[in-house]
């Protein structure tokens, strides 16, 4: 029983729930309503959707396992209370779980690709598996590339769904255009916030990273410069979201509700986080910033609930 509890902690089960929620909301609050509004039936049925989201969750879980496997020494310094491998889960057991979850994910990706008649889902799954391994083994503690890789992988949960539906063919150009717009908006949102959060986590982990030869941005450029990079990323996102608000207010009551939601639960919290970035100094400060950014990610994801009412 204790081993099971440790395993679920190892694979960060709350993050897996967020992955599922993200994909479920984008599929059924954005893609499906867009298709229904155009009088089209979704090509990606419930079975294919649940297979691809299960595959993504398995890949993410495997990624957390291999990341902790390679970071045993660093994590012992940075977060000793969150070291599970060798303290309840053996290294061999962790590797076996990593391989098994990736094999299962690849199998699901292959099944979805065969069902839809295109190999894009399998390619996406395979790319995530390979990139997560190289991220954990080589790039995580390198300058910039690790932050970009993990942000891109995190954001890929949205476009893979649009790619699956769009690749099936038969979608009107206007519908495809709106699908592309929503995909770009939510993918960009996820990428920028993930990038900022990864940099904050690098600031949190500076001590262990430096001890083990890490070359992350806070180590190479210094904490002050890293603060400014996080601030620029957050300010850019706030600027884009703020620019969208007049458009939303002009469209009607439903879009104005989305605008109000965005202002209160996304833009203002991001502004507050932006101010807190410059005052962060201790490990606990960065940990709180990371948690707050994750909460804003969640509120951003939940904004998809409004999209279906804007479309239908």
Secondary structure, DSSP 4 states (H G I P E B T S, - for coil): -HHHHHHHHHTTHHHHHHHHHHHHHHIIIIIHHHHHHTT---SS-HHHHHHHHHHHHHHHHHHHHHHHHHTHHHHHHH-GGG--BTTTB-HHHHHHHHHHHHHHHHHHHHHHHHHHT-SHHHHHHHHHHHHHHHIIIIITTSSSHHHHHHHHHHHHHHHHHHHHHHHT----HHHHHHHHHHHHHHHHHHHHHHHHHHHHHHHHTHHHHHHTT---HHHHH-HHHHHHHHHHHHHHHHHHHHHHHHHHHHH-HHHHHHHHHHIIIIIHHHHHHHHHHTT--SHHHHHHHHHHHHHHHHHHHHTHHHHHHHH-
